[in-house]
Amino acid sequence: MSKKNRKKRKYISVTLVLIFMAVVVAGLAGLTFFEMQRYEDGIIDVCATQQDSYVQLVIDQINLKENRTDQEIIENILSTLDSSSNRYWTFSKEQTMLYVKDALETNRYQSLTANSYYRSDSATDFIDNLVVNKVNHERIELDGKDYIASGALFEYGGEEYRICLLTNTTVLLDNNKFLGSKMELIIIFIVVYSLIFILPIVITILYNILQKKLFVTKQELIEVGSAVERLNEKLTTDEIYDNRKNLFSLPTVKAFLEEYKDKRAAFPISFIAFKYGEKETVSKFFGRNCVTLGKKDIKFYDGRLHLALILCIRCNATKAKELASKIKGEYELLGIETSVSATSLDEKFNKIMDKMGNPPLAAVETGKVMRPDSRTESRYRAKEETTEDKKNAE
């Protein structure tokens, strides 16, 4: 897996979150609709049960007095009950409609049978399934309206009657308190589901923005780190190869010769050899001449033999002599050699080494940087003095 793919996986797809939350909210909305329907059905069922008791009470009132005629039942009992377009009574004997809502409606339906009045499938099933002396209720449809119908069969005077109370469901469901509570619940659900839908998307967007910022910050940190590393490397390199600050042990000169053999731009290369005085230290000697010697002049020394060698890059014989004449301090100029090409470099180096007395170049400390410090030479001098003391004692 590439780094690019790993970086992409840190981001969350807003489209996928949008689809997922749409499915979740749709499922919750469906569940809420189902529960609201159950809630309405529960309210209707409670009202229907109370309505059944009311129907049973009317039947009991009819049965209180015997030998009433149909007209007496209608006038003395049913006509006295509240009736409207949304809540009314029906009364029939066998298949004959005796009473519907009020006198006016009754006249309209007297010529119809009960099945003709209850002409919808739900209403016909309800009428056909009524039980004697037991009030039942059912939701039916009449003339495109939804009703709660409570009814029963009962015997009176040797004949079988059918009585029903029909209440339009909108009377119950559009009640101010119930409707207000329902609207409040719907608003709450809308707000909650909106939050459920919106919040994850907002969080995803914010997360992606944060990840983008973190990625940019990491990239910037990487770039800054790389820049710092390059700068440190450059500073280290500059410090190592800044010839004004650095001083190398004499054996390392071989490493520099190998480096410059392949660099034509470095030629001509001059060697200037000195032997500084016994009272001088390497730090004092080169410290005095740090301004005289430039960045192209590489300094080497042998503290035991008090030898100093300057390797001058792009320095011809004339410039080498001028440089040697400017050196300050107690010293002896041992010689100057100039190589104009790589072929004569080793030859000129061997000549300058001869003039220096061929100091040993064993135990080469290749590339090791040594500061101009008198402590180095002091250790050599202390060692020599100890050796001489031992010889004198013997």
ABEGO torsion letter per residue (X at the ends): XBAAAAAAAABBBAAAAAAAAAAAAAAAAAAAAAAAAAAAAAAAAAAAAAAAAAAAAAAAAAAABBGBBAAAAAAAAAAABBBBAABBBBBBBEABBABBGBAAAAAAAAABBAAAABABAAAAAAAAABBBGBBBBBBBBBGGBBBBBBBBBBBBGGBBBBBBBBBBAAAAAABAAAAAAAAAAAAAAAAAAAAAAAAAAAAAAAAAAAAAAAAAAAAAAAAAAAAAAAAAAAAAAAAAABAAABBBBAAAAAAAAAAAAABAAAOBBBBBBBBBBAABBAAAAAAAAAAABBAABBBBBBAAAGBBBBBBBGBBAAAAAAAAAABBEBBBBAEBBBBABAAAAAAAAAAAAAAAGGBBABGBBBGBBBBBBAAAAAAAAAAAAAAAAAAAAX
